[in-house]
Amino acid sequence: MYRILLILLSITLLWLQYRLWWGAGSLREIKLLQSQTLQVEKSLAVDHARNLKLRKDIDNLKQGGDILEEIAREQLGLIASDEHFFRVIQHKPVQNKAIQNKPVQ
């Protein structure tokens, strides 16, 4: 009688250990889900910050602030009618390697 009870308890213990370490809802699965949760929370924080910035930009655009002119200047190259545009190009001398490598006679 005690032997059968001991066998049943051992089988139950082994089954519970299996579920604890490898079954559905196991410790390994919980750690995996926790790491995925942390990644999603970090992604949400970044998205939330971006959304706040976009809301701020939208509110500024609705109010007709200076952001329209700033965007036009930065992205579209706006130049006002009373402004002058000067383009400065730095000249880099071109060196001919064939001339440099010739021995001087």
N, C-alpha and C positions, 0 to 999 in steps of 0.2 A: 504494500500500500504506500509506504513512504517512498519507495523507489519510483513509483509511477508519479507521485506528487513532485518529487525532485526533478524528474525528467520533464514534466510539464512546466515547472517553474524555470528550468534552464532554457527550454525552447522559447518560453515567453520572454525571458531576458534577452536571448539572442535576437529575437524578432524586434524587440524594442530598441536594441542597440543598432540594428540594421536601419530602422526608421530614423533614429537620431542622427546617424552619420551619412547615410546614402539615400534614404527614401524621400518622399515628397515632404517639403517643409523641413528638410534637414539643416544642420548647422552650416554646411557648405553652401547650400542654396540661399540661406539667409544672408551669409556674408556676400555672396554674389549680388543679391538684390540690394543690399546696403551700398555696395560700391556703385551700382548702376544708379541708385537714388542720388548719391552725391554728385555724379556726373550730370544728371538731369538738373539738379538744383544749381550747379555752377552755370550751366547753359541758360537756365531761366534767369539767373541774376544778370548775365550779360545781355540777354534779350530785353529784360526790364529796363536796364540802363539805356539801351538803344531806343526803346520806345519812349522813355521820358524825354530824351533829346529830340526825337522826332515830334513829340507833342509840343515841346517848346518852340521848335522851328515852325510848326503849323500855326500856333498862336501868334507868333511874330509875323508870319505871312498874312494872316487874317487882319492884323492890325495895320498892315501896310507899312511896316517899319523899314529900316535901312537894309534888312536882309535881302530884299529883292535886288537892290543895287549891288550888294556884296556878291551875291550868287552870279549875277550877270557879269560882273567884273572878273571874278575868279574863273568861272566855267566857260563863259562865252566871249571874254575879251572885250567887254564894254568900254568904250572911250566916250566921255561926254563931249558935247559940241564945243565947250569952252576949254577943252584940254588938248594938249599936244602929246603925241606919242613918239618917243625916240627909242629906236632899237639899237642897242650897243652890241656889236659883234667883236669878240676878241680875236685878233689875227694870230694864228699859230704858224710860225714859219715851217715850211715843208722842207725836210732834209732829204736830199738824194743820197742814198746809201752808196751808189756806184761812185759818186764823186768823193765821198768820204774815204772809201777803201782804196782809192788809187794812190800809189806812192808819189811823192813829190819829186820832180826831176830837176 
